[in-house]
Amino acid sequence: MKTVTLIALSLFIGIVPVISPAWSQEDMTVVDNAAFDTPQRTPSVFAHDEHNETAGIDDCAECHHVYEDGKRVDGESSEDQRCSECHGLKGSGGQPSLIRAFHANCKGCHQEQKKGPILCGECHIK
C-alpha cells in the first residue's frame, strides 16, 4: 500500500510542474471559450504576452477589469478569474453577456486605438 501511494505521489509531483504552465496566461494562444456549449466560431487567436508587449500594455487591469456598482474600480484586477465568472452567456442588467464582453473589450479597444483586427475572420481563424 505504501508503495502504491509513493508511486502515485511521485507521479503527481512530477506531472504538475509540466502541465501547470498550460493554465498560465503567458502561454495563452487562444481566448478560452470553454463556457460556450456550442461555439459558432473557433476561439480567437490571442498570444497574451506578445499582444501586451506589442500594444504596450503593462497594467493587467487594462483588460482584466473589476466593476462595482456599475463603475470600474481603479487599480483592481480580475486576472485570477475567467471572464465567464462574472459574465454569463446572457447579459444581466447593465452587465454584458460573455460574447459582448469579449467583443467590447477586445474589438472596442482595437477600434479605439485604430490598431489590430476588428473583422470576425481576423480573430476567429479557422
C-alpha positions as CSV (number, residue, x, y, z in Angstrom):
1,M,0.0,0.0,0.0
2,K,2.8,2.4,0.9
3,T,4.5,1.7,-2.5
4,V,1.4,2.5,-4.5
5,T,0.9,5.7,-2.5
6,L,4.5,6.7,-3.0
7,I,4.3,6.0,-6.8
8,A,1.1,8.0,-7.1
9,L,2.6,10.9,-5.2
10,S,5.8,10.8,-7.2
11,L,3.8,10.9,-10.5
12,F,1.6,13.7,-9.2
13,I,4.6,15.8,-8.2
14,G,6.3,15.1,-11.5
15,I,3.3,15.9,-13.7
16,V,2.0,19.1,-12.0
17,P,5.0,21.3,-12.9
18,V,4.8,20.0,-16.5
19,I,1.1,20.7,-17.0
20,S,0.6,23.8,-14.8
21,P,2.0,26.2,-17.4
22,A,-0.9,25.2,-19.7
23,W,-3.1,27.3,-17.4
24,S,-0.9,30.3,-17.3
25,Q,-1.6,33.4,-19.5
26,E,2.0,33.6,-20.5
27,D,1.5,30.6,-22.7
28,M,-2.0,31.5,-23.9
29,T,-2.5,31.2,-27.6
30,V,-6.3,31.4,-27.9
31,V,-9.1,33.0,-25.8
32,D,-10.8,30.5,-23.5
33,N,-14.2,29.7,-25.0
34,A,-15.0,26.7,-22.8
35,A,-18.1,28.5,-21.4
36,F,-19.8,28.2,-24.7
37,D,-21.5,24.8,-25.2
38,T,-21.7,25.1,-28.9
39,P,-19.4,27.9,-30.2
40,Q,-20.3,29.2,-33.6
41,R,-16.7,30.1,-34.3
42,T,-13.2,28.9,-33.4
43,P,-11.7,30.6,-30.4
44,S,-10.0,33.9,-31.0
45,V,-6.3,33.6,-31.7
46,F,-4.6,35.5,-28.9
47,A,-0.9,35.3,-27.8
48,H,-1.3,37.0,-24.4
49,D,2.3,38.2,-23.8
50,E,3.1,39.0,-27.4
51,H,-0.1,41.1,-27.6
52,N,0.6,43.1,-24.5
53,E,4.2,43.7,-25.4
54,T,3.2,45.0,-28.9
55,A,0.3,47.0,-27.5
56,G,2.4,48.5,-24.7
57,I,0.0,47.2,-22.0
58,D,1.7,46.9,-18.6
59,D,-1.4,47.1,-16.3
60,C,-3.3,43.8,-16.2
61,A,-6.4,45.7,-15.1
62,E,-6.4,47.3,-18.6
63,C,-8.2,44.2,-19.8
64,H,-8.9,42.3,-16.6
65,H,-11.2,44.9,-15.1
66,V,-13.3,44.9,-12.0
67,Y,-16.6,46.8,-11.7
68,E,-18.6,47.6,-8.5
69,D,-22.0,49.3,-8.7
70,G,-21.6,49.8,-12.4
71,K,-18.3,51.7,-12.1
72,R,-14.8,50.5,-13.0
73,V,-12.6,50.1,-9.9
74,D,-9.1,51.7,-10.5
75,G,-6.2,49.5,-9.5
76,E,-8.3,46.3,-9.2
77,S,-7.6,43.4,-11.5
78,S,-9.6,40.2,-12.2
79,E,-6.6,38.4,-13.8
80,D,-7.1,35.4,-11.4
81,Q,-10.6,34.8,-12.8
82,R,-12.1,33.6,-16.0
83,C,-14.3,36.2,-17.8
84,S,-17.2,33.7,-17.5
85,E,-17.1,34.0,-13.7
86,C,-18.6,37.5,-14.0
87,H,-20.1,37.4,-17.5
88,G,-22.8,34.9,-18.2
89,L,-23.9,33.6,-21.5
90,K,-26.8,36.1,-21.3
91,G,-26.4,39.7,-20.1
92,S,-27.9,40.8,-16.8
93,G,-28.9,44.3,-16.1
94,G,-26.0,46.6,-17.2
95,Q,-23.6,43.7,-17.4
96,P,-23.0,42.4,-20.9
97,S,-23.1,38.8,-21.9
98,L,-19.8,36.9,-22.3
99,I,-19.7,37.3,-26.0
100,R,-20.5,41.0,-25.9
101,A,-17.9,41.5,-23.1
102,F,-15.2,39.8,-25.3
103,H,-16.1,41.9,-28.3
104,A,-16.5,45.2,-26.4
105,N,-13.2,44.8,-24.5
106,C,-11.1,43.4,-27.4
107,K,-12.6,44.8,-30.6
108,G,-13.6,48.0,-28.8
109,C,-10.0,48.7,-27.9
110,H,-8.8,47.9,-31.4
111,Q,-11.3,50.3,-32.9
112,E,-10.4,53.0,-30.3
113,Q,-6.7,52.6,-31.0
114,K,-7.2,52.2,-34.7
115,K,-4.9,49.1,-34.5
116,G,-5.4,45.4,-34.5
117,P,-8.0,43.1,-36.0
118,I,-11.7,44.0,-36.0
119,L,-13.3,41.6,-38.5
120,C,-14.6,38.2,-37.4
121,G,-12.2,36.2,-39.5
122,E,-9.2,38.2,-38.3
123,C,-9.6,36.9,-34.8
124,H,-11.5,33.7,-35.3
125,I,-9.1,31.9,-37.7
126,K,-10.1,28.5,-39.0
